[in-house]
Amino acid sequence: MKTYSVTPNVDVSAWFVKLEDVAPEEVYDSKDEAIEAAEQMAKENTPSLVEILDKDHNVIEERRFKGL
């Protein structure tokens, strides 16, 4: 299962989408944009998990995507 994480930068002025917690895949201006992009990537690569993290890198929400 692939894991995509949505996490803010240090001053929460941008949001990163990372695959398997490696280097950022993409950078977005808003949390909503980053979540939408991560969900789209997860849907295209099921089974997968989207983890939404806060500024302290604590998981605040998980969204699972299953294959057909």
N, CA, C and O of each residue as an XYZ file, in Angstrom:
272
protein
N       0.840     -1.173      0.000
C       0.000      0.000      0.000
C       0.888      1.240      0.000
O       1.810      1.353      0.809
N       0.609      2.156     -0.900
C       1.362      3.399     -0.966
C       0.759      4.399      0.012
O      -0.457      4.448      0.200
N       1.624      5.190      0.627
C       1.158      6.210      1.559
C       1.564      7.583      1.048
O       2.738      7.847      0.790
N       0.579      8.442      0.907
C       0.792      9.833      0.513
C       0.552     10.690      1.744
O      -0.456     10.522      2.430
N       1.462     11.598      2.027
C       1.262     12.475      3.172
C       1.104     13.912      2.701
O       1.752     14.354      1.752
N       0.227     14.622      3.390
C      -0.012     16.040      3.136
C       0.488     16.758      4.384
O      -0.051     16.569      5.475
N       1.515     17.580      4.219
C       2.153     18.212      5.371
C       2.528     19.660      5.066
O       2.941     19.965      3.948
N       2.389     20.552      6.043
C       2.753     21.953      5.807
C       4.257     22.170      5.918
O       4.973     21.373      6.524
N       4.721     23.273      5.316
C       6.115     23.655      5.516
C       6.235     24.298      6.906
O       5.247     24.359      7.639
N       7.394     24.762      7.265
C       7.660     25.235      8.627
C       6.712     26.350      9.063
O       6.205     26.321     10.185
N       6.468     27.322      8.203
C       5.602     28.436      8.596
C       4.169     28.297      8.071
O       3.402     29.260      8.092
N       3.815     27.119      7.610
C       2.470     26.777      7.121
C       2.035     27.716      5.988
O       0.853     28.038      5.862
N       2.992     28.146      5.174
C       2.663     29.004      4.029
C       2.501     28.195      2.749
O       2.063     28.725      1.728
N       2.854     26.915      2.802
C       2.712     26.013      1.654
C       2.522     24.601      2.187
O       2.838     24.304      3.339
N       1.995     23.732      1.320
C       1.704     22.345      1.707
C       2.374     21.403      0.718
O       2.339     21.628     -0.491
N       2.981     20.348      1.242
C       3.662     19.350      0.432
C       2.831     18.082      0.351
O       2.149     17.703      1.303
N       2.904     17.433     -0.810
C       2.376     16.075     -0.946
C       3.589     15.196     -1.168
O       4.345     15.389     -2.120
N       3.770     14.220     -0.276
C       4.921     13.321     -0.354
C       4.431     11.893     -0.534
O       3.405     11.506      0.027
N       5.161     11.118     -1.312
C       4.901      9.691     -1.456
C       5.890      8.951     -0.572
O       7.101      9.143     -0.679
N       5.359      8.097      0.309
C       6.187      7.282      1.200
C       7.163      8.130      2.010
O       8.252      7.657      2.338
N       6.810      9.349      2.337
C       7.587     10.251      3.183
C       9.000     10.507      2.658
O       9.944     10.646      3.435
N       9.134     10.567      1.338
C      10.421     10.926      0.741
C      10.336     12.385      0.291
O       9.491     13.136      0.778
N      11.185     12.776     -0.612
C      11.180     14.156     -1.092
C       9.794     14.536     -1.614
O       9.091     13.698     -2.180
N       9.402     15.792     -1.424
C       8.071     16.212     -1.859
C       7.833     15.951     -3.345
O       8.697     16.191     -4.189
N       6.631     15.452     -3.634
C       6.208     15.259     -5.018
C       5.793     16.603     -5.621
O       6.192     16.963     -6.728
N       4.979     17.330     -4.852
C       4.430     18.600     -5.322
C       4.307     19.561     -4.148
O       4.286     19.145     -2.990
N       4.225     20.856     -4.461
C       4.013     21.886     -3.447
C       2.767     22.670     -3.836
O       2.584     23.021     -5.002
N       1.912     22.941     -2.857
C       0.641     23.631     -3.098
C       0.496     24.817     -2.154
O       1.049     24.824     -1.054
N      -0.260     25.821     -2.602
C      -0.462     27.030     -1.811
C      -1.429     26.828     -0.653
O      -1.334     27.519      0.361
N      -2.359     25.887     -0.796
C      -3.352     25.699      0.259
C      -3.456     24.231      0.661
O      -3.120     23.328     -0.105
N      -3.926     24.027      1.867
C      -4.124     22.679      2.390
C      -5.143     21.929      1.544
O      -4.939     20.757      1.227
N      -6.244     22.592      1.174
C      -7.284     21.943      0.380
C      -6.765     21.477     -0.974
O      -7.094     20.380     -1.424
N      -5.953     22.309     -1.624
C      -5.364     21.918     -2.913
C      -4.470     20.689     -2.748
O      -4.505     19.774     -3.571
N      -3.679     20.674     -1.691
C      -2.770     19.555     -1.454
C      -3.542     18.270     -1.170
O      -3.181     17.204     -1.669
N      -4.610     18.370     -0.366
C      -5.413     17.184     -0.057
C      -6.069     16.654     -1.322
O      -6.076     15.447     -1.562
N      -6.616     17.547     -2.126
C      -7.273     17.135     -3.380
C      -6.280     16.418     -4.293
O      -6.608     15.385     -4.877
N      -5.076     16.956     -4.419
C      -4.052     16.336     -5.270
C      -3.628     14.982     -4.722
O      -3.474     14.025     -5.481
N      -3.437     14.895     -3.404
C      -3.028     13.623     -2.788
C      -4.106     12.565     -2.978
O      -3.799     11.408     -3.264
N      -5.373     12.958     -2.818
C      -6.468     12.007     -3.018
C      -6.513     11.514     -4.460
O      -6.764     10.334     -4.703
N      -6.275     12.398     -5.408
C      -6.278     11.996     -6.813
C      -5.150     11.001     -7.084
O      -5.356     10.001     -7.772
N      -3.963     11.270     -6.546
C      -2.838     10.348     -6.719
C      -3.166      9.004     -6.073
O      -2.870      7.952     -6.640
N      -3.769      9.038     -4.903
C      -4.117      7.809     -4.182
C      -5.149      6.991     -4.951
O      -5.047      5.766     -5.020
N      -6.137      7.661     -5.526
C      -7.174      6.964     -6.299
C      -6.582      6.288     -7.530
O      -7.052      5.231     -7.949
N      -5.554      6.896     -8.104
C      -4.917      6.349     -9.304
C      -3.947      5.215     -8.968
O      -3.520      4.485     -9.862
N      -3.602      5.061     -7.712
C      -2.599      4.071     -7.300
C      -3.090      3.241     -6.116
O      -2.364      3.063     -5.138
N      -4.314      2.736     -6.203
C      -4.887      1.952     -5.110
C      -4.227      0.581     -5.026
O      -3.727      0.091     -6.038
N      -4.208     -0.057     -3.858
C      -4.662      0.493     -2.574
C      -3.655      1.503     -2.052
O      -2.448      1.351     -2.239
N      -4.166      2.534     -1.397
C      -3.288      3.582     -0.891
C      -3.927      4.291      0.287
O      -5.101      4.095      0.603
N      -3.124      5.112      0.918
C      -3.529      5.824      2.116
C      -3.067      7.264      1.989
O      -1.950      7.530      1.545
N      -3.938      8.200      2.383
C      -3.564      9.611      2.464
C      -3.550      9.975      3.939
O      -4.549      9.810      4.639
N      -2.415     10.470      4.404
C      -2.299     10.946      5.780
C      -2.182     12.463      5.752
O      -1.346     13.018      5.039
N      -3.027     13.130      6.534
C      -2.988     14.584      6.627
C      -2.342     14.914      7.970
O      -2.818     14.489      9.023
N      -1.258     15.673      7.920
C      -0.486     15.979      9.116
C      -0.609     17.449      9.500
O      -0.875     18.306      8.657
N      -0.412     17.725     10.790
C      -0.412     19.109     11.247
C       1.014     19.651     11.220
O       1.934     18.962     10.780
N       1.197     20.876     11.689
C       2.518     21.511     11.623
C       3.571     20.797     12.468
O       4.770     20.975     12.249
N       3.131     19.994     13.425
C       4.058     19.218     14.255
C       4.273     17.805     13.712
O       4.900     16.970     14.363
N       3.752     17.551     12.525
C       3.863     16.261     11.832
C       3.132     15.128     12.540
O       3.530     13.967     12.444
N       2.061     15.471     13.253
C       1.175     14.470     13.833
C       0.057     14.190     12.843
O      -0.486     15.114     12.237
N      -0.289     12.919     12.677
C      -1.369     12.554     11.763
C      -2.699     12.987     12.384
O      -3.052     12.555     13.481
N      -3.428     13.843     11.670
C      -4.719     14.301     12.182
C      -5.888     13.633     11.459
O      -7.021     13.650     11.941
N      -5.596     13.042     10.290
C      -6.649     12.349      9.548
C      -6.027     11.369      8.568
O      -4.958     11.622      8.012
N      -6.716     10.234      8.360
C      -6.303      9.243      7.372
C      -7.470      8.962      6.444
O      -8.616      8.875      6.884
N      -7.180      8.822      5.173
C      -8.195      8.470      4.180
C      -7.649      7.302      3.367
O      -6.576      7.396      2.770
N      -8.392      6.208      3.350
C      -7.965      4.983      2.638
C      -8.671      4.868      1.294
O      -9.847      5.205      1.157
N      -7.930      4.387      0.313
C      -8.471      4.176     -1.029
C      -8.172      2.736     -1.423
O      -7.017      2.311     -1.445
N      -9.222      2.000     -1.732
C      -9.087      0.581     -2.075
C      -9.254      0.390     -3.568
O      -9.952      1.154     -4.235
N      -8.608     -0.634     -4.077
C      -8.733     -0.976     -5.488
C     -10.085     -1.626     -5.772
O     -10.889     -1.833     -4.864
N     -10.319     -1.936     -7.016
C     -11.605     -2.536     -7.413
C     -11.771     -3.922     -6.899
O     -12.797     -4.554     -7.149
